[in-house]
Amino acid sequence: MDGLRLEDCINSICPWSGDPVSPDSLTLYDGRVVEFCNTGCRDKFEQAVAAFETALSGEAAPAASGG
């Protein structure tokens, strides 16, 4: 993401994998810069957050009921 700075990062361990972080894998979450070990972990995190926010907003499709 443009404008994110490594010195503003709040963590030194990837919150997804537990591995050391990489400076090319920053994202913004809840107003804070979070760093991941690679862009794959960052992207999975962003997708999970987006899905969670969609569910909270009530936009998620209702779960199918069992027969």
N, CA, C and O atoms as a Tripos MOL2 file, in Angstrom:
@<TRIPOS>MOLECULE
protein
  268   267    67     0     0
PROTEIN
NO_CHARGES

@<TRIPOS>ATOM
      1 N           0.8430   -1.1890    0.0000 N.3       1 MET1
      2 CA          0.0000    0.0000    0.0000 C.3       1 MET1
      3 C           0.8790    1.2390    0.0000 C.2       1 MET1
      4 O           1.8810    1.3080    0.7120 O.2       1 MET1
      5 N           0.5030    2.1800   -0.7800 N.am      2 ASP2
      6 CA          1.2590    3.4180   -0.8540 C.3       2 ASP2
      7 C           1.0770    4.2240    0.4310 C.2       2 ASP2
      8 O          -0.0020    4.2450    1.0240 O.2       2 ASP2
      9 N           2.1460    4.8780    0.8400 N.am      3 GLY3
     10 CA          2.0720    5.7580    1.9880 C.3       3 GLY3
     11 C           2.3080    5.0960    3.3310 C.2       3 GLY3
     12 O           2.4030    5.7880    4.3440 O.2       3 GLY3
     13 N           2.4060    3.7680    3.3680 N.am      4 LEU4
     14 CA          2.6750    3.0830    4.6340 C.3       4 LEU4
     15 C           4.1760    3.0600    4.8640 C.2       4 LEU4
     16 O           4.9580    2.8340    3.9410 O.2       4 LEU4
     17 N           4.5640    3.2990    6.1120 N.am      5 ARG5
     18 CA          5.9860    3.3770    6.4340 C.3       5 ARG5
     19 C           6.3690    2.2840    7.4110 C.2       5 ARG5
     20 O           5.6570    2.0200    8.3800 O.2       5 ARG5
     21 N           7.5080    1.6470    7.1450 N.am      6 LEU6
     22 CA          8.0130    0.5780    7.9900 C.3       6 LEU6
     23 C           8.1800    1.0350    9.4340 C.2       6 LEU6
     24 O           7.9040    0.2740   10.3610 O.2       6 LEU6
     25 N           8.6280    2.2700    9.6330 N.am      7 GLU7
     26 CA          8.8550    2.7550   10.9990 C.3       7 GLU7
     27 C           7.5600    2.9290   11.7970 C.2       7 GLU7
     28 O           7.6030    3.0830   13.0180 O.2       7 GLU7
     29 N           6.4170    2.9050   11.1200 N.am      8 ASP8
     30 CA          5.1300    3.0130   11.8070 C.3       8 ASP8
     31 C           4.5290    1.6510   12.1630 C.2       8 ASP8
     32 O           3.4770    1.5800   12.7990 O.2       8 ASP8
     33 N           5.1880    0.5890   11.7580 N.am      9 CYS9
     34 CA          4.6780   -0.7660   11.9740 C.3       9 CYS9
     35 C           4.6040   -1.0900   13.4700 C.2       9 CYS9
     36 O           5.4940   -0.7210   14.2350 O.2       9 CYS9
     37 N           3.5380   -1.7810   13.8770 N.am     10 ILE10
     38 CA          3.3230   -2.0890   15.2890 C.3      10 ILE10
     39 C           3.8170   -3.4780   15.6880 C.2      10 ILE10
     40 O           3.7420   -3.8340   16.8640 O.2      10 ILE10
     41 N           4.3250   -4.2780   14.7320 N.am     11 ASN11
     42 CA          4.7330   -5.6480   15.0650 C.3      11 ASN11
     43 C           6.0550   -6.0140   14.3970 C.2      11 ASN11
     44 O           6.4740   -5.3720   13.4340 O.2      11 ASN11
     45 N           6.7080   -7.0560   14.9220 N.am     12 SER12
     46 CA          7.9470   -7.5520   14.3240 C.3      12 SER12
     47 C           7.8260   -9.0250   13.9320 C.2      12 SER12
     48 O           8.7390   -9.5890   13.3280 O.2      12 SER12
     49 N           6.6970   -9.6430   14.2770 N.am     13 ILE13
     50 CA          6.4090  -11.0370   13.9400 C.3      13 ILE13
     51 C           5.1110  -11.0580   13.1450 C.2      13 ILE13
     52 O           4.1460  -10.3820   13.5010 O.2      13 ILE13
     53 N           5.0910  -11.8350   12.0680 N.am     14 CYS14
     54 CA          3.9000  -11.9390   11.2340 C.3      14 CYS14
     55 C           2.7330  -12.4870   12.0480 C.2      14 CYS14
     56 O           2.8440  -13.5720   12.6180 O.2      14 CYS14
     57 N           1.6210  -11.7640   12.1140 N.am     15 PRO15
     58 CA          0.4720  -12.2310   12.8920 C.3      15 PRO15
     59 C          -0.2330  -13.4300   12.2500 C.2      15 PRO15
     60 O          -1.0400  -14.0940   12.9000 O.2      15 PRO15
     61 N           0.0650  -13.7040   10.9970 N.am     16 TRP16
     62 CA         -0.5810  -14.8320   10.3160 C.3      16 TRP16
     63 C           0.2430  -16.1060   10.4870 C.2      16 TRP16
     64 O          -0.3110  -17.1620   10.7950 O.2      16 TRP16
     65 N           1.5700  -16.0200   10.2900 N.am     17 SER17
     66 CA          2.4160  -17.2170   10.2930 C.3      17 SER17
     67 C           3.3080  -17.3550   11.5180 C.2      17 SER17
     68 O           3.7180  -18.4630   11.8640 O.2      17 SER17
     69 N           3.6140  -16.2360   12.1780 N.am     18 GLY18
     70 CA          4.5410  -16.2520   13.3040 C.3      18 GLY18
     71 C           5.9940  -16.1000   12.8880 C.2      18 GLY18
     72 O           6.8850  -16.1350   13.7370 O.2      18 GLY18
     73 N           6.2480  -15.9290   11.5840 N.am     19 ASP19
     74 CA          7.6030  -15.7530   11.0640 C.3      19 ASP19
     75 C           8.0250  -14.2870   11.1660 C.2      19 ASP19
     76 O           7.1830  -13.4100   11.3610 O.2      19 ASP19
     77 N           9.3310  -14.0190   11.0350 N.am     20 PRO20
     78 CA          9.7850  -12.6230   11.0050 C.3      20 PRO20
     79 C           9.1530  -11.8770    9.8280 C.2      20 PRO20
     80 O           8.8520  -12.4790    8.7980 O.2      20 PRO20
     81 N           8.9570  -10.5870    9.9810 N.am     21 VAL21
     82 CA          8.2820   -9.7860    8.9660 C.3      21 VAL21
     83 C           9.2240   -9.3540    7.8540 C.2      21 VAL21
     84 O          10.4460   -9.3900    7.9960 O.2      21 VAL21
     85 N           8.6180   -8.9430    6.7330 N.am     22 SER22
     86 CA          9.3420   -8.4730    5.5680 C.3      22 SER22
     87 C           8.8420   -7.0680    5.2230 C.2      22 SER22
     88 O           7.6340   -6.8320    5.2320 O.2      22 SER22
     89 N           9.7430   -6.1360    4.9200 N.am     23 PRO23
     90 CA          9.3270   -4.7430    4.6960 C.3      23 PRO23
     91 C           8.4400   -4.5140    3.4790 C.2      23 PRO23
     92 O           7.8860   -3.4230    3.3380 O.2      23 PRO23
     93 N           8.2830   -5.4920    2.5990 N.am     24 ASP24
     94 CA          7.4280   -5.3000    1.4160 C.3      24 ASP24
     95 C           6.0040   -5.7870    1.6350 C.2      24 ASP24
     96 O           5.2310   -5.9030    0.6840 O.2      24 ASP24
     97 N           5.6520   -6.0740    2.8920 N.am     25 SER25
     98 CA          4.3500   -6.7010    3.1730 C.3      25 SER25
     99 C           3.5630   -5.9440    4.2290 C.2      25 SER25
    100 O           3.1040   -6.5300    5.2100 O.2      25 SER25
    101 N           3.4080   -4.6470    4.0270 N.am     26 LEU26
    102 CA          2.6820   -3.7970    4.9710 C.3      26 LEU26
    103 C           1.2190   -3.6600    4.5700 C.2      26 LEU26
    104 O           0.8760   -3.6980    3.3880 O.2      26 LEU26
    105 N           0.3680   -3.4990    5.5760 N.am     27 THR27
    106 CA         -1.0230   -3.1580    5.3260 C.3      27 THR27
    107 C          -1.5150   -2.2950    6.4750 C.2      27 THR27
    108 O          -0.8590   -2.1810    7.5100 O.2      27 THR27
    109 N          -2.6630   -1.6990    6.2810 N.am     28 LEU28
    110 CA         -3.2690   -0.8640    7.3060 C.3      28 LEU28
    111 C          -4.4630   -1.6060    7.8830 C.2      28 LEU28
    112 O          -5.3330   -2.0660    7.1440 O.2      28 LEU28
    113 N          -4.5040   -1.7220    9.2140 N.am     29 TYR29
    114 CA         -5.6280   -2.3640    9.8870 C.3      29 TYR29
    115 C          -6.0020   -1.5270   11.1010 C.2      29 TYR29
    116 O          -5.1610   -1.2450   11.9540 O.2      29 TYR29
    117 N          -7.2480   -1.1390   11.1710 N.am     30 ASP30
    118 CA         -7.7600   -0.3750   12.3090 C.3      30 ASP30
    119 C          -6.9060    0.8680   12.5780 C.2      30 ASP30
    120 O          -6.6700    1.2400   13.7280 O.2      30 ASP30
    121 N          -6.4480    1.5010   11.4930 N.am     31 GLY31
    122 CA         -5.6640    2.7180   11.6230 C.3      31 GLY31
    123 C          -4.2050    2.5100   11.9710 C.2      31 GLY31
    124 O          -3.4880    3.4780   12.2260 O.2      31 GLY31
    125 N          -3.7490    1.2650   11.9870 N.am     32 ARG32
    126 CA         -2.3580    0.9650   12.3450 C.3      32 ARG32
    127 C          -1.6790    0.1910   11.2250 C.2      32 ARG32
    128 O          -2.3190   -0.5710   10.5010 O.2      32 ARG32
    129 N          -0.3790    0.3960   11.0950 N.am     33 VAL33
    130 CA          0.4020   -0.3160   10.0910 C.3      33 VAL33
    131 C           0.8070   -1.6720   10.6610 C.2      33 VAL33
    132 O           1.4090   -1.7580   11.7310 O.2      33 VAL33
    133 N           0.4680   -2.7240    9.9290 N.am     34 VAL34
    134 CA          0.7940   -4.0930   10.3160 C.3      34 VAL34
    135 C           1.6630   -4.6900    9.2170 C.2      34 VAL34
    136 O           1.4060   -4.4730    8.0330 O.2      34 VAL34
    137 N           2.6890   -5.4380    9.6040 N.am     35 GLU35
    138 CA          3.6240   -6.0220    8.6590 C.3      35 GLU35
    139 C           3.5290   -7.5450    8.7220 C.2      35 GLU35
    140 O           3.3010   -8.1220    9.7850 O.2      35 GLU35
    141 N           3.7060   -8.1790    7.5740 N.am     36 PHE36
    142 CA          3.6220   -9.6340    7.4530 C.3      36 PHE36
    143 C           4.9320  -10.1810    6.9110 C.2      36 PHE36
    144 O           5.7970   -9.4180    6.4820 O.2      36 PHE36
    145 N           5.0820  -11.5070    6.9310 N.am     37 CYS37
    146 CA          6.3300  -12.1210    6.4740 C.3      37 CYS37
    147 C           6.4480  -12.1200    4.9560 C.2      37 CYS37
    148 O           7.5530  -12.1800    4.4180 O.2      37 CYS37
    149 N           5.3240  -12.0540    4.2700 N.am     38 ASN38
    150 CA          5.3340  -11.9980    2.8070 C.3      38 ASN38
    151 C           3.9930  -11.4580    2.3290 C.2      38 ASN38
    152 O           3.0510  -11.3240    3.1100 O.2      38 ASN38
    153 N           3.9190  -11.1530    1.0470 N.am     39 THR39
    154 CA          2.6940  -10.5710    0.5100 C.3      39 THR39
    155 C           1.5430  -11.5720    0.5280 C.2      39 THR39
    156 O           0.3820  -11.1650    0.5720 O.2      39 THR39
    157 N           1.8370  -12.8690    0.4950 N.am     40 GLY40
    158 CA          0.7840  -13.8840    0.5600 C.3      40 GLY40
    159 C           0.0380  -13.8350    1.8890 C.2      40 GLY40
    160 O          -1.1920  -13.8580    1.9160 O.2      40 GLY40
    161 N           0.7780  -13.7670    2.9840 N.am     41 CYS41
    162 CA          0.1360  -13.6640    4.3060 C.3      41 CYS41
    163 C          -0.6390  -12.3570    4.4180 C.2      41 CYS41
    164 O          -1.7490  -12.3290    4.9510 O.2      41 CYS41
    165 N          -0.0530  -11.2850    3.9170 N.am     42 ARG42
    166 CA         -0.7480   -9.9920    3.9460 C.3      42 ARG42
    167 C          -2.0600  -10.0680    3.1760 C.2      42 ARG42
    168 O          -3.0940   -9.5950    3.6490 O.2      42 ARG42
    169 N          -2.0140  -10.6600    1.9960 N.am     43 ASP43
    170 CA         -3.2140  -10.7480    1.1640 C.3      43 ASP43
    171 C          -4.2810  -11.6330    1.8070 C.2      43 ASP43
    172 O          -5.4660  -11.3060    1.7500 O.2      43 ASP43
    173 N          -3.8760  -12.7540    2.4200 N.am     44 LYS44
    174 CA         -4.8400  -13.6200    3.1210 C.3      44 LYS44
    175 C          -5.4950  -12.8670    4.2720 C.2      44 LYS44
    176 O          -6.6990  -12.9870    4.4970 O.2      44 LYS44
    177 N          -4.6910  -12.0850    5.0040 N.am     45 PHE45
    178 CA         -5.2180  -11.2940    6.1100 C.3      45 PHE45
    179 C          -6.2300  -10.2650    5.6050 C.2      45 PHE45
    180 O          -7.3090  -10.1180    6.1800 O.2      45 PHE45
    181 N          -5.8810   -9.5540    4.5320 N.am     46 GLU46
    182 CA         -6.7850   -8.5450    3.9830 C.3      46 GLU46
    183 C          -8.0930   -9.1810    3.5110 C.2      46 GLU46
    184 O          -9.1610   -8.5980    3.6980 O.2      46 GLU46
    185 N          -8.0260  -10.3610    2.9060 N.am     47 GLN47
    186 CA         -9.2350  -11.0570    2.4510 C.3      47 GLN47
    187 C         -10.0910  -11.4920    3.6420 C.2      47 GLN47
    188 O         -11.3170  -11.3830    3.6030 O.2      47 GLN47
    189 N          -9.4420  -11.9860    4.7000 N.am     48 ALA48
    190 CA        -10.1780  -12.4150    5.8930 C.3      48 ALA48
    191 C         -10.8660  -11.2130    6.5550 C.2      48 ALA48
    192 O         -12.0210  -11.3090    6.9710 O.2      48 ALA48
    193 N         -10.1650  -10.0990    6.6500 N.am     49 VAL49
    194 CA        -10.7410   -8.8920    7.2490 C.3      49 VAL49
    195 C         -11.9280   -8.4160    6.4110 C.2      49 VAL49
    196 O         -12.9690   -8.0540    6.9590 O.2      49 VAL49
    197 N         -11.7740   -8.4150    5.0960 N.am     50 ALA50
    198 CA        -12.8640   -7.9740    4.2140 C.3      50 ALA50
    199 C         -14.0840   -8.8720    4.3740 C.2      50 ALA50
    200 O         -15.2120   -8.3800    4.4230 O.2      50 ALA50
    201 N         -13.8720  -10.1910    4.4570 N.am     51 ALA51
    202 CA        -14.9880  -11.1250    4.6310 C.3      51 ALA51
    203 C         -15.6680  -10.8980    5.9790 C.2      51 ALA51
    204 O         -16.8950  -10.9360    6.0660 O.2      51 ALA51
    205 N         -14.8940  -10.6650    7.0150 N.am     52 PHE52
    206 CA        -15.4450  -10.4210    8.3410 C.3      52 PHE52
    207 C         -16.2550   -9.1300    8.3540 C.2      52 PHE52
    208 O         -17.3580   -9.0920    8.9000 O.2      52 PHE52
    209 N         -15.7120   -8.0770    7.7570 N.am     53 GLU53
    210 CA        -16.4290   -6.7980    7.7220 C.3      53 GLU53
    211 C         -17.7190   -6.9110    6.9120 C.2      53 GLU53
    212 O         -18.7280   -6.2990    7.2600 O.2      53 GLU53
    213 N         -17.6860   -7.6880    5.8390 N.am     54 THR54
    214 CA        -18.8910   -7.9080    5.0420 C.3      54 THR54
    215 C         -19.9320   -8.6390    5.8720 C.2      54 THR54
    216 O         -21.1090   -8.2780    5.8430 O.2      54 THR54
    217 N         -19.5210   -9.6540    6.6070 N.am     55 ALA55
    218 CA        -20.4470  -10.4070    7.4480 C.3      55 ALA55
    219 C         -21.0590   -9.5140    8.5300 C.2      55 ALA55
    220 O         -22.2510   -9.6040    8.8240 O.2      55 ALA55
    221 N         -20.2320   -8.6580    9.1130 N.am     56 LEU56
    222 CA        -20.7340   -7.7500   10.1480 C.3      56 LEU56
    223 C         -21.7430   -6.7530    9.5910 C.2      56 LEU56
    224 O         -22.6740   -6.3470   10.2870 O.2      56 LEU56
    225 N         -21.5580   -6.3670    8.3520 N.am     57 SER57
    226 CA        -22.4600   -5.3820    7.7740 C.3      57 SER57
    227 C         -23.7700   -6.0000    7.3000 C.2      57 SER57
    228 O         -24.6700   -5.2800    6.8690 O.2      57 SER57
    229 N         -23.8880   -7.3160    7.3740 N.am     58 GLY58
    230 CA        -25.1110   -7.9790    6.9870 C.3      58 GLY58
    231 C         -25.2180   -8.2260    5.5040 C.2      58 GLY58
    232 O         -26.2860   -8.5920    5.0140 O.2      58 GLY58
    233 N         -24.1270   -8.0340    4.7730 N.am     59 GLU59
    234 CA        -24.1570   -8.2270    3.3320 C.3      59 GLU59
    235 C         -23.8600   -9.6630    2.9260 C.2      59 GLU59
    236 O         -24.0160  -10.0190    1.7580 O.2      59 GLU59
    237 N         -23.4400  -10.4840    3.8640 N.am     60 ALA60
    238 CA        -23.0900  -11.8610    3.5220 C.3      60 ALA60
    239 C         -24.3540  -12.6540    3.2090 C.2      60 ALA60
    240 O         -25.4120  -12.4240    3.7950 O.2      60 ALA60
    241 N         -24.2230  -13.5740    2.2920 N.am     61 ALA61
    242 CA        -25.3610  -14.4380    1.9520 C.3      61 ALA61
    243 C         -25.6850  -15.3140    3.1600 C.2      61 ALA61
    244 O         -24.7780  -15.7770    3.8520 O.2      61 ALA61
    245 N         -26.9620  -15.5410    3.4130 N.am     62 PRO62
    246 CA        -27.3320  -16.3840    4.5510 C.3      62 PRO62
    247 C         -26.8380  -17.8120    4.3380 C.2      62 PRO62
    248 O         -26.7700  -18.3030    3.2110 O.2      62 PRO62
    249 N         -26.5020  -18.4500    5.4220 N.am     63 ALA63
    250 CA        -26.0260  -19.8460    5.3560 C.3      63 ALA63
    251 C         -27.1830  -20.7360    4.9420 C.2      63 ALA63
    252 O         -28.3250  -20.5210    5.3470 O.2      63 ALA63
    253 N         -26.8710  -21.7420    4.1270 N.am     64 ALA64
    254 CA        -27.8850  -22.6960    3.6850 C.3      64 ALA64
    255 C         -28.3140  -23.5490    4.8580 C.2      64 ALA64
    256 O         -27.4810  -23.9870    5.6510 O.2      64 ALA64
    257 N         -29.5950  -23.7860    4.9710 N.am     65 SER65
    258 CA        -30.0720  -24.6360    6.0620 C.3      65 SER65
    259 C         -30.0180  -26.0910    5.6380 C.2      65 SER65
    260 O         -30.2660  -26.4320    4.4820 O.2      65 SER65
    261 N         -29.6920  -26.9300    6.5870 N.am     66 GLY66
    262 CA        -29.5920  -28.3680    6.3260 C.3      66 GLY66
    263 C         -30.9690  -28.9870    6.1640 C.2      66 GLY66
    264 O         -31.9420  -28.5130    6.7510 O.2      66 GLY66
    265 N         -31.0540  -30.0650    5.3550 N.am     67 GLY67
    266 CA        -32.2910  -30.6600    4.9650 C.3      67 GLY67
    267 C         -32.9870  -31.4540    5.9350 C.2      67 GLY67
    268 O         -34.0580  -31.9870    5.6440 O.2      67 GLY67
@<TRIPOS>BOND
     1     1     2 1
     2     2     3 1
     3     3     4 2
     4     3     5 am
     5     5     6 1
     6     6     7 1
     7     7     8 2
     8     7     9 am
     9     9    10 1
    10    10    11 1
    11    11    12 2
    12    11    13 am
    13    13    14 1
    14    14    15 1
    15    15    16 2
    16    15    17 am
    17    17    18 1
    18    18    19 1
    19    19    20 2
    20    19    21 am
    21    21    22 1
    22    22    23 1
    23    23    24 2
    24    23    25 am
    25    25    26 1
    26    26    27 1
    27    27    28 2
    28    27    29 am
    29    29    30 1
    30    30    31 1
    31    31    32 2
    32    31    33 am
    33    33    34 1
    34    34    35 1
    35    35    36 2
    36    35    37 am
    37    37    38 1
    38    38    39 1
    39    39    40 2
    40    39    41 am
    41    41    42 1
    42    42    43 1
    43    43    44 2
    44    43    45 am
    45    45    46 1
    46    46    47 1
    47    47    48 2
    48    47    49 am
    49    49    50 1
    50    50    51 1
    51    51    52 2
    52    51    53 am
    53    53    54 1
    54    54    55 1
    55    55    56 2
    56    55    57 am
    57    57    58 1
    58    58    59 1
    59    59    60 2
    60    59    61 am
    61    61    62 1
    62    62    63 1
    63    63    64 2
    64    63    65 am
    65    65    66 1
    66    66    67 1
    67    67    68 2
    68    67    69 am
    69    69    70 1
    70    70    71 1
    71    71    72 2
    72    71    73 am
    73    73    74 1
    74    74    75 1
    75    75    76 2
    76    75    77 am
    77    77    78 1
    78    78    79 1
    79    79    80 2
    80    79    81 am
    81    81    82 1
    82    82    83 1
    83    83    84 2
    84    83    85 am
    85    85    86 1
    86    86    87 1
    87    87    88 2
    88    87    89 am
    89    89    90 1
    90    90    91 1
    91    91    92 2
    92    91    93 am
    93    93    94 1
    94    94    95 1
    95    95    96 2
    96    95    97 am
    97    97    98 1
    98    98    99 1
    99    99   100 2
   100    99   101 am
   101   101   102 1
   102   102   103 1
   103   103   104 2
   104   103   105 am
   105   105   106 1
   106   106   107 1
   107   107   108 2
   108   107   109 am
   109   109   110 1
   110   110   111 1
   111   111   112 2
   112   111   113 am
   113   113   114 1
   114   114   115 1
   115   115   116 2
   116   115   117 am
   117   117   118 1
   118   118   119 1
   119   119   120 2
   120   119   121 am
   121   121   122 1
   122   122   123 1
   123   123   124 2
   124   123   125 am
   125   125   126 1
   126   126   127 1
   127   127   128 2
   128   127   129 am
   129   129   130 1
   130   130   131 1
   131   131   132 2
   132   131   133 am
   133   133   134 1
   134   134   135 1
   135   135   136 2
   136   135   137 am
   137   137   138 1
   138   138   139 1
   139   139   140 2
   140   139   141 am
   141   141   142 1
   142   142   143 1
   143   143   144 2
   144   143   145 am
   145   145   146 1
   146   146   147 1
   147   147   148 2
   148   147   149 am
   149   149   150 1
   150   150   151 1
   151   151   152 2
   152   151   153 am
   153   153   154 1
   154   154   155 1
   155   155   156 2
   156   155   157 am
   157   157   158 1
   158   158   159 1
   159   159   160 2
   160   159   161 am
   161   161   162 1
   162   162   163 1
   163   163   164 2
   164   163   165 am
   165   165   166 1
   166   166   167 1
   167   167   168 2
   168   167   169 am
   169   169   170 1
   170   170   171 1
   171   171   172 2
   172   171   173 am
   173   173   174 1
   174   174   175 1
   175   175   176 2
   176   175   177 am
   177   177   178 1
   178   178   179 1
   179   179   180 2
   180   179   181 am
   181   181   182 1
   182   182   183 1
   183   183   184 2
   184   183   185 am
   185   185   186 1
   186   186   187 1
   187   187   188 2
   188   187   189 am
   189   189   190 1
   190   190   191 1
   191   191   192 2
   192   191   193 am
   193   193   194 1
   194   194   195 1
   195   195   196 2
   196   195   197 am
   197   197   198 1
   198   198   199 1
   199   199   200 2
   200   199   201 am
   201   201   202 1
   202   202   203 1
   203   203   204 2
   204   203   205 am
   205   205   206 1
   206   206   207 1
   207   207   208 2
   208   207   209 am
   209   209   210 1
   210   210   211 1
   211   211   212 2
   212   211   213 am
   213   213   214 1
   214   214   215 1
   215   215   216 2
   216   215   217 am
   217   217   218 1
   218   218   219 1
   219   219   220 2
   220   219   221 am
   221   221   222 1
   222   222   223 1
   223   223   224 2
   224   223   225 am
   225   225   226 1
   226   226   227 1
   227   227   228 2
   228   227   229 am
   229   229   230 1
   230   230   231 1
   231   231   232 2
   232   231   233 am
   233   233   234 1
   234   234   235 1
   235   235   236 2
   236   235   237 am
   237   237   238 1
   238   238   239 1
   239   239   240 2
   240   239   241 am
   241   241   242 1
   242   242   243 1
   243   243   244 2
   244   243   245 am
   245   245   246 1
   246   246   247 1
   247   247   248 2
   248   247   249 am
   249   249   250 1
   250   250   251 1
   251   251   252 2
   252   251   253 am
   253   253   254 1
   254   254   255 1
   255   255   256 2
   256   255   257 am
   257   257   258 1
   258   258   259 1
   259   259   260 2
   260   259   261 am
   261   261   262 1
   262   262   263 1
   263   263   264 2
   264   263   265 am
   265   265   266 1
   266   266   267 1
   267   267   268 2
@<TRIPOS>SUBSTRUCTURE
     1 MET1         2 RESIDUE 1 A MET
     2 ASP2         6 RESIDUE 1 A ASP
     3 GLY3        10 RESIDUE 1 A GLY
     4 LEU4        14 RESIDUE 1 A LEU
     5 ARG5        18 RESIDUE 1 A ARG
     6 LEU6        22 RESIDUE 1 A LEU
     7 GLU7        26 RESIDUE 1 A GLU
     8 ASP8        30 RESIDUE 1 A ASP
     9 CYS9        34 RESIDUE 1 A CYS
    10 ILE10       38 RESIDUE 1 A ILE
    11 ASN11       42 RESIDUE 1 A ASN
    12 SER12       46 RESIDUE 1 A SER
    13 ILE13       50 RESIDUE 1 A ILE
    14 CYS14       54 RESIDUE 1 A CYS
    15 PRO15       58 RESIDUE 1 A PRO
    16 TRP16       62 RESIDUE 1 A TRP
    17 SER17       66 RESIDUE 1 A SER
    18 GLY18       70 RESIDUE 1 A GLY
    19 ASP19       74 RESIDUE 1 A ASP
    20 PRO20       78 RESIDUE 1 A PRO
    21 VAL21       82 RESIDUE 1 A VAL
    22 SER22       86 RESIDUE 1 A SER
    23 PRO23       90 RESIDUE 1 A PRO
    24 ASP24       94 RESIDUE 1 A ASP
    25 SER25       98 RESIDUE 1 A SER
    26 LEU26      102 RESIDUE 1 A LEU
    27 THR27      106 RESIDUE 1 A THR
    28 LEU28      110 RESIDUE 1 A LEU
    29 TYR29      114 RESIDUE 1 A TYR
    30 ASP30      118 RESIDUE 1 A ASP
    31 GLY31      122 RESIDUE 1 A GLY
    32 ARG32      126 RESIDUE 1 A ARG
    33 VAL33      130 RESIDUE 1 A VAL
    34 VAL34      134 RESIDUE 1 A VAL
    35 GLU35      138 RESIDUE 1 A GLU
    36 PHE36      142 RESIDUE 1 A PHE
    37 CYS37      146 RESIDUE 1 A CYS
    38 ASN38      150 RESIDUE 1 A ASN
    39 THR39      154 RESIDUE 1 A THR
    40 GLY40      158 RESIDUE 1 A GLY
    41 CYS41      162 RESIDUE 1 A CYS
    42 ARG42      166 RESIDUE 1 A ARG
    43 ASP43      170 RESIDUE 1 A ASP
    44 LYS44      174 RESIDUE 1 A LYS
    45 PHE45      178 RESIDUE 1 A PHE
    46 GLU46      182 RESIDUE 1 A GLU
    47 GLN47      186 RESIDUE 1 A GLN
    48 ALA48      190 RESIDUE 1 A ALA
    49 VAL49      194 RESIDUE 1 A VAL
    50 ALA50      198 RESIDUE 1 A ALA
    51 ALA51      202 RESIDUE 1 A ALA
    52 PHE52      206 RESIDUE 1 A PHE
    53 GLU53      210 RESIDUE 1 A GLU
    54 THR54      214 RESIDUE 1 A THR
    55 ALA55      218 RESIDUE 1 A ALA
    56 LEU56      222 RESIDUE 1 A LEU
    57 SER57      226 RESIDUE 1 A SER
    58 GLY58      230 RESIDUE 1 A GLY
    59 GLU59      234 RESIDUE 1 A GLU
    60 ALA60      238 RESIDUE 1 A ALA
    61 ALA61      242 RESIDUE 1 A ALA
    62 PRO62      246 RESIDUE 1 A PRO
    63 ALA63      250 RESIDUE 1 A ALA
    64 ALA64      254 RESIDUE 1 A ALA
    65 SER65      258 RESIDUE 1 A SER
    66 GLY66      262 RESIDUE 1 A GLY
    67 GLY67      266 RESIDUE 1 A GLY
